[in-house]
């Protein structure tokens, strides 16, 4: 339907993540997108303040906010399925590209140029360094979900926590390393200790 872009995106609040795993608390794609935007912004700020980078932190947040927009059409494909094989990765990349095209077609022509860069797959352009931060923020968000589940007594996420931590370490992202060093310990604390 014409001009249905925003109505369609608003439905991401109904899409649950981690569908193959028992969750103590469901996490919607909308919640995840918000957290990735916050984390991407934080990584950019850390890069600028502590690592001498020149990131556009607001742009990083915006890319993080829209990074999973195609999943408003495809749903959240579980990682073990999405990355099962090279064939699956290639097939899903085609499905995601088709979803991006469908979403853009839901916008009036005059708005498409403003949203196309937010929906495109990460590529080598001016936003490439920011997309690296968004990827790190996406992994950080998953890692934080695993910690939250473990703290709630859900051992279902223990293996995912270990593998996601390894993925984060292998990203070679100094901004993510700095975030983990400076801010991760607080995620292990109960609420009453966070304000102290």
N, C-alpha and C positions, 0 to 999 in steps of 0.2 A: 504494500500500500504506500502511496506517495506521502511523504512527510511523517513517516512512522519511526524514524531513527531513534528519537529520544524515548518514545513509548516502548520500543523494543529493548533498548538498553536498560530501561528501568526494571525490566523483568529479571535482571541478573540477581536480584535479591531472592529469587525463588530457586536458584541453582545452587545445590549443595556441593561442596568440595569433599574430597576424601571418601568417595562413595563406596569403595571396596573395604573400608576399615570401620570398625566400631568406634564411635566418637562419644566422649562424655558430653560434649556440647557441639552441636552442628555449627559449621562455618559456611556462610553463604559466599558466593563469588563476589557479591557487593562488599562484604566485610574485607575479604582478601584484597580486592582492588584498592580500597581505602588504605589498608595497611601497607601495601606495596608503594602507593603514592607517598605516604609519610616516610617510609624507609628510604625510598629513592631520593627524596628531598634531603633527608638526614645524611645520606652517603655523600651527596653532592656538597653539602655544607661542610662536612668533615674533610672532604678532599680540598675544598677551598681554604679552610681555616688552618688545617694541620698538615696538609701535604702539598701546598703551593699550587693547586690546580685552579683553573678558571672555568668551572662548570656553571651553567645556567641552572640553578637549583629549582627555580619555578618550572622550567621546561622538564626537568627530570621528574618532578612530581606529576606533571600533566601526562607524560608518557606512561608513568606508572599507573595512573588512574585508568587509562584506556588500554593497558597492555593485554588484558584478557577480553576485550570487547567482542572479538569473534565468537567467544564461548557463549554469548547470549543466543547464538544460533546453534552452535555445535554441542553445547553442554560442556561440562568439565570431564575431559577424557582422563581417566586414571593413569598416572605415570607408568605403572608396570605394563599397561596396554599400549599406551602411546609410544613407548620406547622399547617395545618387545623385540623388534627387528628393524633392519634398514628399510624393508618394504613397508612396515607399519608407519615408520617415521615419515617416509616419502608420501604415503597415502594420506596421512593426517595433515601434512603440510599443504597438500592440494585441497583438502576439505577446509582448512583454515583460510586459505587464499580465497576460496569460493565464498566463504562467510564474510570476509572483508568486503568483497565486491558487492554482495547482497546488502550489507549494511550501508555502504556508500550510496547505493542506488535508492535507499530510503530517504536520502537527503535531497533538498532542492539543489539544482545544478550550481547555483551561486555560492552555496556553502561547502560543497565537496572539497574544494582546494584547501580549506582550513582544517578539515577533519581527516583527509586522506593520509597526511604524514603521521597522524596519531594512530591510525589503524594498520598502516603498512607493517610488514614484517621488518624486523631490524635489518639494516643494510649499511653499507659503507657510505655514509654521507655525514653531514654536519652533526647529526644526532647520534652517530655511532658510539662515541664515548659515553653518552647518556644512556643508551640502550644497554651498555655493559653494566651500568649502575642499576638499571631496572632489573636486569637478569639477576644480579646479586641480591637486590631487594626481594625479588620473588623467592629466591632460595632462603633468604633470611626469614621471610614470612612463614615458609614451610617449617623451618627449623624451630621457630618460636611456637608454632602450633604443636609440634612434637613435644616440646618442653612442657607446654600447658597440659597436654594429655598425660604425660608421665607424672607430673605433679598431682594430677587428679587420680592417680593410681591405675591408669590405663596402660598396661604393658604392651598393648597392640601396636603402639607407636615407637617402641624402643629401637627396633631395627631401622625404621624410617629415620629416627633421630640420628643414629650413628651414620647412616649412609648420606643423609643431608649435610651433616657436619663435614664429612669427607668431601662432598661436592663443593661446599663453601671454601674449604681449604685449598682445593684444586683450582678455584676460579682465578687465583692470583690477582685478587682485587684488594689493594691496600686499604681502601675505604671500608670495605666489609670487615677486614681484619681489625681495623681501628674501632669500628662499631662493636664488634664482639669483645674486644679488650676492655673498652670503656663502659659499655652499657649492658652486656649480657648478664653480669652478676645480679643486677636488679631484677631480672626476669625470674630468678630462682627464689626471690624473697616473697613472703606473704605480704598482703596489703598493709598491715599495721607497721611493717618495717620500711615501706617505701617512702614515707613522709619524714622519717627521722633524720 
